Amino acid sequence: MSNTAEAERLKAEGNALFVQRNFAGAYKKFTEALQHDDKNAILYCNRAACSLGINRYLEAYTDANEATELSSTYAKAWSRLAAASAGLGKSDEAISHWKRALAVLPVENLSATEQKQKEQYTADLKIAIARQAASDRHKPAQVIVKDADSPWNRAVPILQSLPTPPDWSSSAWIILSARQSWVYGCEAMNQLRSFTTSSGTGCFGIKGTIASFSNALLQDPRAFSIADKEFFDKYNQQVIFEITETRAWSNGSSSTVMRDAPKRLREEGWNATRPALAVTVRGWIMRAFLQSNLSPDVQAALDFYTSAIEVLSWGIDLWKDVPNSEKGSIFQASFLRGVKCLRLDAMLQAYNDKPHLQTQSFLDEILRGAQNLIDDLAAAPMEPPTETGLYGHYLSFARYPMAQAHSLIGFCRSRAAMEFPKNSAESLASLRAAAESYAQAAEYIPIDDEKHVSYLHYSFDCLLEAGSPASQLAAILNRIHEAIPIMRRIWQFSADASPRDARLNDNMRMRDRLLARMQNGTLQADTVVSRDML
């Protein structure tokens, strides 16, 4: 039942919190107000502003769109729909919505507030047009590795040379499994065909293609490569086809999905609900990955990953007693863990690339995510499989997430050291703790993976920065020396080969100098060695 007085009271409280930049608190108040007046465009518009304040673009898009449907002449709602569209990378829509925001303002006799809105919307429209032009000039480049040199092709003879019975401790299992999923997705996508009838234009193809692509990224993102110049056009058509076939939520936020999915389940059952949920969530994962790796807009990527994690966590809890065959593979703990890993990858990339995100709160969020992975795996450990067909899955969803978690803790500890005076007790303790975390990460990764030797490098770098006994530094440099030729059997020509090899070559030059000085007696085993000594 509508209670506009109570809605107005809650709206006032929400407005006060919004002015204080307490966006989460304001969002909650506007949500409560909507329970008393669910046809109020201003409340939806205000809640959209809260979502924009915390970079939740999908939520903002959903609420702002609802506000424009309730009040088509509400300029502020169109402006927030434009801002949300821009945040999601929908340049065409953003431009259209900014134009609509301007169009619904009075043509003349504008109030001071309306004049200010007009100036702001005009400026934002110009920015949107400029961004679209820049985007058109910088289309995603082809991501190509020469086929014969690709890690997945070099991995084939490695598997063939493993002893019988083989064990799981080779990165060949994980990259081949991921690559097979990616290749199947490409082949299936190429089967998509358009047709025209008297009723209009349509298309037919193979459903599950988005699932193959997303499975590849969850197993090992390094399987991602594009050789087809038409990949993005084909992929967009595939997405439209699968959304249409499954009636997935094309523009809905996580809140929309969590509200509507139970209703569809009650009315139509799992056969209708399961594919719709899968395409929605997997589509978000793909969009997030492409946003974070092929465009500068990592905030949108984090929003898509967050939305996926919210729906997955909700579904796992709600349908914990429903068989996987009914609810689908996306509601398994390992799937959720894989998405969390991708989101943490994007967060680390964002921290390194975006100076405005290099804050303690952002670093703390990375640290919490890493600890969450460790706690998750500790609560439900995955035992090493006995069947070779499960080796890739075990590596992707057990050992590699644990390694990633420890490496991120190492990263956060190394950054924490920078907050203290150089060579202070606190700084040195943080560096040594970081070195230990990186060393732990290396233990979870097969020696023939480039990640193993990279984690050893970061561990050495922290120990050297802290100043450590020569024997300790020599031991880890010897491990790096041993791992390099083993790693190169598969990963010599990986996408990260150039910066990786520059770091490792520098390590090997340090190793030569260190061992030479230990041999001639210049340095003793217990001599504390720092960077300036090598």
Wavefront OBJ file of the C-alpha trace (Angstrom):
o trace
v 0.000 0.000 0.000
v 1.298 3.449 -0.931
v 2.345 5.687 1.936
v 3.727 8.850 0.362
v 4.307 10.598 3.682
v 6.597 7.811 4.892
v 8.296 7.713 1.493
v 8.985 11.458 1.694
v 10.428 11.099 5.190
v 12.785 8.348 4.062
v 13.695 10.300 0.933
v 14.700 13.287 3.067
v 16.906 11.037 5.206
v 18.424 9.555 2.028
v 19.124 13.018 0.625
v 20.896 14.013 3.834
v 23.101 10.915 3.693
v 23.816 11.507 0.004
v 25.053 15.042 0.725
v 27.422 13.471 3.266
v 28.631 11.118 0.475
v 27.312 8.144 2.432
v 26.099 6.526 -0.785
v 25.466 3.085 0.705
v 23.362 4.538 3.519
v 21.451 6.777 1.122
v 20.834 3.838 -1.230
v 19.281 1.905 1.639
v 16.983 4.814 2.560
v 15.784 5.279 -1.030
v 15.149 1.533 -1.267
v 13.035 1.686 1.874
v 11.175 4.685 0.470
v 10.398 2.771 -2.729
v 8.663 0.117 -0.654
v 6.110 2.804 0.221
v 5.957 4.496 -3.187
v 7.235 2.250 -5.988
v 6.078 4.518 -8.828
v 8.129 7.506 -7.756
v 10.598 8.461 -10.502
v 12.579 10.742 -8.186
v 13.326 7.880 -5.790
v 14.624 5.675 -8.607
v 16.672 8.575 -9.945
v 18.132 9.311 -6.517
v 18.999 5.663 -5.980
v 20.710 5.654 -9.382
v 22.850 8.577 -8.201
v 23.903 6.513 -5.173
v 24.944 3.632 -7.418
v 26.934 5.994 -9.633
v 28.677 7.251 -6.507
v 30.080 3.783 -5.821
v 30.661 2.857 -9.500
v 27.792 0.355 -9.658
v 26.831 1.208 -13.218
v 24.474 -1.716 -13.848
v 22.395 -0.833 -10.806
v 22.398 2.836 -11.802
v 21.359 1.964 -15.351
v 18.415 -0.126 -14.149
v 17.114 2.534 -11.753
v 17.634 5.474 -14.099
v 15.908 3.589 -16.900
v 12.955 2.918 -14.594
v 12.830 6.612 -13.728
v 12.681 7.611 -17.405
v 9.894 5.109 -18.024
v 7.904 6.565 -15.133
v 8.607 10.138 -16.218
v 9.794 10.571 -19.799
v 10.380 14.316 -19.359
v 12.565 13.983 -16.251
v 15.877 15.499 -17.393
v 17.884 14.432 -14.354
v 16.837 10.798 -14.863
v 18.014 10.912 -18.501
v 21.320 12.423 -17.371
v 21.880 9.607 -14.889
v 20.947 7.026 -17.488
v 23.543 8.670 -19.752
v 26.188 8.558 -16.993
v 25.446 4.896 -16.304
v 25.607 4.078 -20.020
v 28.981 5.810 -20.273
v 30.224 3.855 -17.262
v 29.190 0.609 -18.950
v 31.035 1.556 -22.124
v 27.819 2.108 -24.109
v 28.978 5.224 -25.938
v 26.122 5.390 -28.441
v 23.513 5.127 -25.704
v 25.291 7.689 -23.537
v 25.247 10.240 -26.357
v 21.582 9.526 -27.099
v 20.607 9.898 -23.435
v 22.555 13.144 -22.959
v 20.745 14.529 -26.002
v 17.425 13.418 -24.524
v 18.298 15.063 -21.192
v 18.875 18.329 -23.034
v 15.784 17.927 -25.189
v 13.369 17.663 -22.250
v 14.632 20.864 -20.644
v 12.598 24.001 -21.424
v 13.678 25.793 -24.603
v 13.412 29.239 -23.023
v 12.824 30.951 -19.693
v 15.013 28.444 -17.895
v 15.335 28.675 -14.146
v 18.816 29.021 -12.644
v 18.792 25.300 -11.840
v 17.720 24.364 -15.353
v 20.361 26.627 -16.885
v 23.014 24.929 -14.779
v 21.697 21.524 -15.863
v 21.809 22.570 -19.524
v 25.427 23.682 -19.251
v 26.435 20.501 -17.439
v 24.617 18.184 -19.848
v 26.085 20.009 -22.857
v 29.586 19.585 -21.452
v 28.958 15.912 -20.682
v 27.599 15.349 -24.190
v 30.781 16.791 -25.691
v 32.870 14.491 -23.500
v 30.802 11.467 -24.564
v 31.207 12.329 -28.246
v 34.963 12.811 -27.802
v 35.277 9.470 -25.996
v 33.358 7.700 -28.718
v 35.634 9.207 -31.367
v 38.705 8.137 -29.393
v 37.261 4.648 -29.013
v 36.645 4.402 -32.754
v 40.264 5.367 -33.404
v 41.560 2.753 -30.995
v 39.642 -0.417 -31.734
v 40.892 -3.480 -29.800
v 43.982 -4.857 -31.451
v 44.248 -8.462 -32.510
v 45.795 -10.513 -29.733
v 47.895 -13.022 -31.591
v 50.632 -15.438 -30.639
v 52.414 -17.179 -33.484
v 50.688 -20.537 -33.580
v 53.747 -22.781 -33.448
v 55.156 -20.798 -30.523
v 51.950 -20.577 -28.521
v 52.038 -22.058 -24.999
v 49.151 -24.399 -25.837
v 50.968 -25.897 -28.821
v 54.260 -26.181 -26.946
v 52.353 -27.882 -24.111
v 51.292 -30.851 -26.260
v 54.710 -32.598 -26.417
v 55.219 -31.838 -22.721
v 52.142 -33.870 -21.825
v 53.201 -36.622 -24.202
v 56.580 -36.846 -22.466
v 55.206 -37.125 -18.920
v 55.830 -40.460 -17.171
v 53.087 -43.062 -16.941
v 50.910 -42.568 -15.041
v 51.307 -38.785 -15.371
v 50.707 -36.458 -12.437
v 48.985 -33.080 -12.317
v 52.077 -30.922 -11.680
v 52.484 -29.362 -15.123
v 51.001 -26.137 -16.447
v 50.420 -28.013 -19.719
v 47.189 -29.397 -18.234
v 45.711 -26.013 -17.396
v 46.611 -24.122 -20.572
v 45.518 -26.960 -22.878
v 42.202 -27.357 -21.090
v 41.524 -23.626 -21.231
v 42.601 -23.362 -24.849
v 40.341 -26.220 -25.928
v 37.382 -24.344 -24.421
v 38.387 -21.143 -26.223
v 38.845 -22.862 -29.599
v 35.498 -24.638 -29.287
v 33.858 -21.277 -28.582
v 35.426 -19.762 -31.701
v 34.367 -22.700 -33.862
v 30.816 -22.645 -32.499
v 30.546 -18.880 -32.970
v 31.513 -19.273 -36.631
v 28.386 -21.390 -37.134
v 26.112 -18.400 -36.462
v 24.049 -17.526 -39.542
v 21.583 -14.746 -40.310
v 18.427 -15.239 -42.361
v 15.574 -13.116 -43.640
v 11.945 -14.159 -43.956
v 8.692 -12.350 -44.552
v 8.456 -11.963 -40.770
v 11.805 -10.209 -40.524
v 15.486 -10.918 -39.888
v 16.710 -13.617 -37.536
v 19.657 -15.891 -36.910
v 20.455 -19.423 -35.849
v 23.555 -20.867 -34.259
v 24.948 -22.937 -31.411
v 23.940 -22.051 -27.873
v 26.586 -22.426 -25.192
v 29.263 -20.497 -27.074
v 29.438 -17.822 -24.377
v 29.794 -20.651 -21.856
v 32.836 -22.005 -23.736
v 34.513 -18.603 -23.854
v 33.871 -17.866 -20.187
v 35.018 -21.361 -19.168
v 38.322 -20.706 -20.924
v 38.859 -17.448 -19.033
v 37.962 -19.046 -15.711
v 40.374 -21.910 -16.338
v 43.288 -19.749 -17.491
v 42.880 -16.223 -18.952
v 46.121 -16.712 -20.889
v 44.168 -18.902 -23.319
v 42.605 -15.685 -24.656
v 43.823 -14.732 -28.126
v 42.143 -13.320 -31.202
v 43.226 -13.883 -34.780
v 39.907 -13.160 -36.491
v 39.475 -9.483 -37.424
v 35.716 -9.940 -37.218
v 35.783 -11.526 -33.767
v 34.052 -8.673 -31.931
v 31.296 -8.259 -34.509
v 30.665 -12.010 -34.455
v 30.751 -12.139 -30.682
v 28.224 -9.311 -30.354
v 25.883 -11.152 -32.727
v 26.371 -14.364 -30.716
v 25.453 -12.527 -27.512
v 22.268 -11.153 -29.092
v 21.394 -14.639 -30.354
v 21.885 -16.327 -26.961
v 20.084 -13.565 -25.041
v 17.143 -13.869 -27.422
v 17.073 -17.674 -27.254
v 17.283 -17.866 -23.457
v 15.487 -14.623 -22.548
v 18.467 -13.611 -20.460
v 18.559 -10.291 -18.630
v 20.201 -8.057 -21.217
v 20.181 -4.756 -19.299
v 19.183 -5.795 -15.800
v 21.379 -5.381 -12.750
v 22.128 -8.039 -10.148
v 19.171 -6.735 -8.115
v 16.880 -7.183 -11.106
v 18.042 -10.743 -11.674
v 17.692 -11.674 -8.011
v 14.194 -10.206 -7.988
v 12.959 -11.772 -11.233
v 14.671 -15.176 -11.374
v 12.670 -16.806 -8.534
v 9.443 -15.691 -10.205
v 10.491 -17.179 -13.548
v 11.519 -20.366 -11.764
v 8.100 -20.700 -10.113
v 6.240 -20.058 -13.346
v 8.441 -21.825 -15.920
v 10.821 -24.149 -14.065
v 14.565 -24.731 -14.293
v 14.661 -25.472 -18.023
v 13.706 -21.859 -18.707
v 15.496 -20.228 -15.775
v 18.829 -22.069 -15.828
v 19.980 -20.983 -19.338
v 18.794 -17.408 -18.769
v 20.838 -17.133 -15.577
v 23.864 -18.764 -17.201
v 23.895 -16.451 -20.229
v 23.374 -13.390 -18.024
v 26.194 -14.189 -15.600
v 28.599 -15.509 -18.214
v 27.889 -12.476 -20.390
v 28.864 -10.214 -17.496
v 32.092 -12.178 -17.029
v 32.995 -11.835 -20.692
v 32.126 -8.140 -20.732
v 34.225 -7.559 -17.619
v 37.236 -9.387 -19.027
v 37.110 -7.545 -22.345
v 36.632 -4.199 -20.571
v 39.617 -4.736 -18.274
v 41.980 -6.094 -20.938
v 41.039 -4.215 -24.103
v 39.857 -0.822 -22.861
v 40.987 1.684 -20.239
v 37.698 1.514 -18.317
v 38.457 -0.926 -15.524
v 35.726 0.470 -13.229
v 33.045 -0.919 -15.531
v 34.849 -4.266 -15.534
v 34.840 -4.387 -11.746
v 31.120 -3.581 -11.738
v 30.327 -6.474 -14.090
v 32.443 -8.867 -12.014
v 30.796 -7.641 -8.808
v 27.330 -8.130 -10.285
v 28.213 -11.680 -11.307
v 29.600 -12.470 -7.850
v 26.472 -11.093 -6.161
v 24.145 -13.272 -8.230
v 26.338 -16.360 -7.852
v 26.678 -15.968 -4.073
v 22.939 -15.391 -3.756
v 22.064 -18.408 -5.928
v 24.502 -20.750 -4.207
v 22.910 -19.923 -0.863
v 19.290 -19.903 -2.067
v 19.508 -23.144 -4.048
v 22.080 -25.022 -1.971
v 19.833 -28.100 -1.876
v 19.084 -28.097 -5.619
v 21.144 -30.572 -7.706
v 23.761 -29.049 -10.002
v 22.053 -30.739 -12.931
v 19.034 -28.528 -12.255
v 20.516 -25.160 -11.274
v 23.567 -25.380 -13.541
v 27.346 -25.261 -13.170
v 27.488 -21.529 -12.480
v 26.207 -22.122 -8.953
v 29.143 -24.307 -7.950
v 31.730 -23.004 -5.490
v 34.574 -23.499 -7.955
v 32.828 -21.327 -10.563
v 32.337 -18.505 -8.058
v 35.975 -18.842 -7.002
v 37.072 -18.459 -10.612
v 35.103 -15.234 -11.003
v 36.601 -13.869 -7.786
v 40.067 -14.600 -9.191
v 39.313 -12.698 -12.393
v 38.002 -9.755 -10.388
v 41.149 -9.706 -8.256
v 43.252 -9.742 -11.435
v 41.331 -6.700 -12.651
v 41.733 -4.966 -9.296
v 45.489 -5.496 -9.295
v 45.699 -4.171 -12.856
v 43.601 -1.162 -11.882
v 45.777 -0.430 -8.855
v 48.946 -0.524 -10.951
v 47.555 1.454 -13.907
v 45.277 4.038 -12.270
v 46.992 6.444 -9.841
v 43.657 7.633 -8.429
v 42.942 4.065 -7.268
v 46.243 3.693 -5.407
v 44.591 4.177 -2.049
v 44.800 2.210 1.158
v 41.099 1.337 0.992
v 41.499 -0.163 -2.492
v 44.551 -2.106 -1.313
v 42.597 -3.320 1.701
v 39.853 -4.585 -0.604
v 42.434 -6.584 -2.589
v 43.800 -8.005 0.651
v 40.320 -9.018 1.850
v 39.642 -10.711 -1.478
v 42.890 -12.673 -1.259
v 42.176 -13.796 2.293
v 38.649 -14.782 1.236
v 40.126 -17.173 -1.346
v 42.388 -18.768 1.250
v 39.548 -19.147 3.751
v 37.277 -20.579 1.057
v 39.779 -23.245 0.023
v 40.678 -24.035 3.620
v 37.003 -24.632 4.433
v 36.473 -26.937 1.468
v 39.853 -28.191 0.276
v 40.047 -29.878 -3.133
v 41.990 -33.100 -3.078
v 44.403 -33.907 -5.931
v 42.445 -35.904 -8.534
v 43.315 -39.398 -9.667
v 41.890 -38.984 -13.186
v 43.926 -37.078 -15.764
v 40.755 -35.492 -17.135
v 40.366 -33.552 -13.866
v 43.950 -32.282 -13.594
v 43.206 -29.014 -15.368
v 40.154 -28.331 -13.192
v 42.142 -29.020 -10.018
v 44.876 -26.604 -11.049
v 42.439 -23.902 -12.224
v 40.165 -23.894 -9.205
v 42.348 -25.074 -6.319
v 46.088 -24.565 -6.648
v 46.188 -21.481 -8.860
v 43.639 -19.526 -6.769
v 45.660 -20.324 -3.658
v 48.824 -19.133 -5.405
v 47.084 -15.971 -6.572
v 45.854 -15.257 -3.048
v 49.327 -15.580 -1.511
v 50.887 -13.476 -4.276
v 48.334 -10.709 -3.690
v 49.050 -10.784 0.031
v 52.720 -10.457 -0.895
v 51.899 -7.499 -3.107
v 49.908 -5.771 -0.363
v 52.661 -6.373 2.197
v 55.306 -4.976 -0.141
v 53.186 -1.841 -0.594
v 52.674 -1.622 3.159
v 56.461 -1.454 3.560
v 56.451 1.783 1.556
v 54.295 3.452 4.224
v 57.150 3.287 6.739
v 60.582 4.975 6.695
v 63.106 3.064 4.597
v 65.015 0.457 6.619
v 62.757 0.939 9.641
v 61.835 -2.180 11.602
v 58.256 -1.987 10.309
v 59.354 -1.623 6.674
v 61.802 -4.531 6.855
v 59.241 -6.761 8.571
v 56.676 -6.024 5.843
v 59.183 -6.777 3.091
v 60.179 -10.099 4.642
v 56.540 -11.052 5.118
v 55.919 -10.169 1.461
v 58.850 -12.346 0.396
v 57.420 -15.253 2.369
v 53.987 -14.821 0.769
v 55.449 -14.769 -2.743
v 57.501 -17.872 -1.948
v 54.331 -19.610 -0.728
v 52.590 -18.643 -3.962
v 55.363 -20.266 -6.005
v 54.906 -23.543 -4.136
v 51.350 -23.928 -5.467
v 52.347 -23.479 -9.133
v 54.049 -26.157 -11.267
v 57.696 -25.378 -11.939
v 57.089 -25.291 -15.698
v 54.724 -22.301 -15.436
v 56.042 -18.750 -15.878
v 54.057 -17.752 -12.781
v 56.211 -20.020 -10.610
v 59.459 -18.305 -11.555
v 57.826 -14.858 -11.474
v 56.680 -15.363 -7.891
v 60.223 -16.445 -6.972
v 61.516 -13.260 -8.599
v 59.189 -11.088 -6.502
v 60.183 -12.990 -3.371
v 63.867 -12.386 -4.134
v 63.218 -8.721 -4.880
v 61.588 -8.208 -1.477
v 64.395 -10.043 0.323
v 67.003 -7.948 -1.481
v 65.172 -4.720 -0.683
v 65.044 -5.724 2.994
v 68.676 -6.820 3.074
v 69.167 -10.557 3.574
v 71.958 -13.081 4.149
v 73.931 -13.938 1.003
v 73.145 -17.632 1.415
v 69.379 -16.947 1.477
v 69.565 -14.808 -1.661
v 71.772 -17.362 -3.424
v 69.315 -20.151 -2.618
v 66.348 -18.389 -4.205
v 68.402 -17.222 -7.202
v 69.471 -20.843 -7.738
v 65.805 -21.869 -7.742
v 65.089 -19.217 -10.370
v 68.073 -20.436 -12.402
v 66.763 -24.000 -12.251
v 63.198 -23.027 -13.191
v 63.937 -20.784 -16.194
v 64.762 -23.495 -18.788
v 61.895 -25.701 -17.551
v 59.444 -22.800 -17.821
v 60.610 -21.895 -21.327
v 59.594 -25.288 -22.710
v 56.006 -24.035 -22.644
v 56.035 -20.302 -21.921
v 59.057 -18.986 -23.839
v 56.881 -16.905 -26.181
v 53.991 -15.969 -23.892
v 52.336 -12.554 -23.995
v 54.372 -11.505 -20.937
v 57.674 -12.903 -22.196
v 59.440 -9.588 -22.826
v 59.051 -7.937 -19.380
v 59.371 -11.317 -17.661
v 62.663 -12.137 -19.350
v 64.065 -8.675 -18.631
v 63.465 -9.274 -14.918
v 64.874 -12.790 -14.986
v 67.981 -11.799 -16.968
v 68.655 -9.131 -14.348
v 68.256 -11.777 -11.640
v 70.757 -14.046 -13.363
v 73.338 -11.254 -13.629
v 72.905 -10.656 -9.893
v 73.304 -14.379 -9.293
v 76.592 -14.443 -11.190
v 77.975 -11.523 -9.196
v 76.716 -12.888 -5.878
v 78.126 -16.384 -6.381
v 81.448 -14.999 -7.628
v 81.848 -12.825 -4.532
v 80.874 -15.667 -2.232
v 83.387 -17.923 -3.968
v 86.280 -15.461 -3.681
v 85.445 -14.712 -0.045
v 84.310 -11.107 -0.539
v 80.924 -12.119 0.861
v 80.312 -14.671 3.591
v 77.183 -16.830 3.751
v 75.801 -14.745 6.613
v 76.758 -11.355 5.140
v 73.647 -9.197 4.839
v 73.386 -8.155 1.184
v 71.356 -5.199 -0.052
v 70.512 -3.980 -3.550
v 73.397 -1.508 -3.823
v 75.877 -4.352 -3.204
v 74.832 -6.217 -6.362
l 1 2 3 4 5 6 7 8 9 10 11 12 13 14 15 16 17 18 19 20 21 22 23 24 25 26 27 28 29 30 31 32 33 34 35 36 37 38 39 40 41 42 43 44 45 46 47 48 49 50 51 52 53 54 55 56 57 58 59 60 61 62 63 64 65 66 67 68 69 70 71 72 73 74 75 76 77 78 79 80 81 82 83 84 85 86 87 88 89 90 91 92 93 94 95 96 97 98 99 100 101 102 103 104 105 106 107 108 109 110 111 112 113 114 115 116 117 118 119 120 121 122 123 124 125 126 127 128 129 130 131 132 133 134 135 136 137 138 139 140 141 142 143 144 145 146 147 148 149 150 151 152 153 154 155 156 157 158 159 160 161 162 163 164 165 166 167 168 169 170 171 172 173 174 175 176 177 178 179 180 181 182 183 184 185 186 187 188 189 190 191 192 193 194 195 196 197 198 199 200 201 202 203 204 205 206 207 208 209 210 211 212 213 214 215 216 217 218 219 220 221 222 223 224 225 226 227 228 229 230 231 232 233 234 235 236 237 238 239 240 241 242 243 244 245 246 247 248 249 250 251 252 253 254 255 256 257 258 259 260 261 262 263 264 265 266 267 268 269 270 271 272 273 274 275 276 277 278 279 280 281 282 283 284 285 286 287 288 289 290 291 292 293 294 295 296 297 298 299 300 301 302 303 304 305 306 307 308 309 310 311 312 313 314 315 316 317 318 319 320 321 322 323 324 325 326 327 328 329 330 331 332 333 334 335 336 337 338 339 340 341 342 343 344 345 346 347 348 349 350 351 352 353 354 355 356 357 358 359 360 361 362 363 364 365 366 367 368 369 370 371 372 373 374 375 376 377 378 379 380 381 382 383 384 385 386 387 388 389 390 391 392 393 394 395 396 397 398 399 400 401 402 403 404 405 406 407 408 409 410 411 412 413 414 415 416 417 418 419 420 421 422 423 424 425 426 427 428 429 430 431 432 433 434 435 436 437 438 439 440 441 442 443 444 445 446 447 448 449 450 451 452 453 454 455 456 457 458 459 460 461 462 463 464 465 466 467 468 469 470 471 472 473 474 475 476 477 478 479 480 481 482 483 484 485 486 487 488 489 490 491 492 493 494 495 496 497 498 499 500 501 502 503 504 505 506 507 508 509 510 511 512 513 514 515 516 517 518 519 520 521 522 523 524 525 526 527 528 529 530 531 532 533 534
